[in-house]
């Protein structure tokens, strides 16, 4: 609703204001032409903490929630802003519109679909409808409508059957794009309802998106309903909401200490687990409202070919589950760029030089000890760490050897719920980032280094912050380069070990390499230096590439 207020401010008073925002949902403001980045201490900048007190008159005055922030700005700035559009102001870039939807990525076809949110937040449970009834609606339209279920992980969203399950699998911007591609929306009075109105429809669709809202009697119709939505309400049918909405919060107390558990905030007419105003709305009522859009010709049911393809996608989802990644191929580049831009400066607590090994459980303890003994015999006195994924004790004899060689074992606190392949890709950048050293030498137990001091001297002598060895073969322009938006360098592949890094100079590249490895579901990086290679190029971090023939450094 604040996006609508900013839009109308600039429409009514063109070229008179420069605006910026601070909100918990910055992704809603991406590509917004009315926003100009401003510093809060910049001369002439006035900070306005926005509210919408108009809600307190929503049962008496004929206003929509879209008027809330507008009336507040009118009062604060002594203006006369008038809304011209009955919706929020969400913008998509040309690139975003050209990307296929998550549904098309899963089905391989641009199939029409409806989004369903069958739950809600725990703060206001009175807006929940019964899961069984949502399921009845989905079942009725099997083969006619493909439903996609969404919802945040920390909210109440019981799973439905016969749908594509994207609950907790989209961030806010991805949800905006999903709404853009959708044919319709089914939900209670919630954020998704406002998105359904605010996000433009595709060029081939009607001007306004189909949306059926299970509303009940909590809010007055005039305050919440959009004119092109089917808004199922019970205002006036019950004594508790015969003069607008009841504005109660919960059906029954949850015992969480929230003030919404107070008797004054609880429903006064409960039927089973539902407020009576929601119980009065049946699955058949919702089905009829959805069918109105199809009977009127605004939208069309799936063709037999589309229904067959959708059925295959649903069977696939039941057998292997939908992707857990919150990124899709077409948004990876944008997401990675946002991550790179937000990387903070390197923390100041790293000091000195050190050597780290990463144990993938594929090296025998005796081989480990042999490599480290060679390092110590060559005169190397630098601290050495072995990083491991699983906290598993060494054999007592092995531990004794490691102690005698002044070797510390460190456990990487990596999320092990992801696939095993991704765990190993994360281990090296994780260890590099979290080791206590400012200058780090990453070694592999398969390759020893004869003179670490000389290698560190080479790192210090140059202006670059990293020294890599090259593979014998040239890098290939695989998907990872396109996904990450990194220009392909046309040079030999990097060997991730040995690798010498100055973390102050390479902090952004190391952070990015870890982020890539944590989101590598789509491009399956090679178990070499590919992730480091792309990360250094993408962040513009200079490095020295040593020819593989320089065998002095390899054992």
Secondary structure, 3 states (H helix, E strand, C coil): CHHHHHHHHHHHCCCCCCECCCCCCHHHHCCCCCECCCCCCCCCCCCCCCCCHHHHHCCCCCCCCCHHHHHHHHHHHCCCCCCCCCCCCCCCCHHHHHCCCHHHHHHCCCCCCEEECCCECCCCHHHCCCHHHHHHHHHHCCCCCCEEECCCCCCECCCCCCCEECCCCCCHHHHHHHHHHCCEEEEECCHHHHHHHHCCCCCCCCCCCEEEEEEECCCCHHHHCCCCCEEEECCCCCHHHCCCCCCCCECCCCCCCCHHHCHHHECCCEECCEEHHHHCCCHHHHHHHHHHHHHCCCCCCCCHHHHHHHHHHHHHHHHHCCCCCCCCHHHHHHHHHHHHHCCCCCCCCCCCEEEEEEECCCCCHHHHHHHHHHHHHCCCCCEEEEEECCCCCCCHHHHHHHHHCCEEEEECCCCCCCCHHHHHHHHHHHHHHHCCCCEEEEEECCECCCCHHHHHHHHHHCCCCEEEEEEEEECCCCHHHHHHCCCCCCCEEEEEEEEEEEHHHHHHHHHHHHHHHHCCCCCCCCCCCHHHHHHHHHCCCCCEEECCCCHHHCC
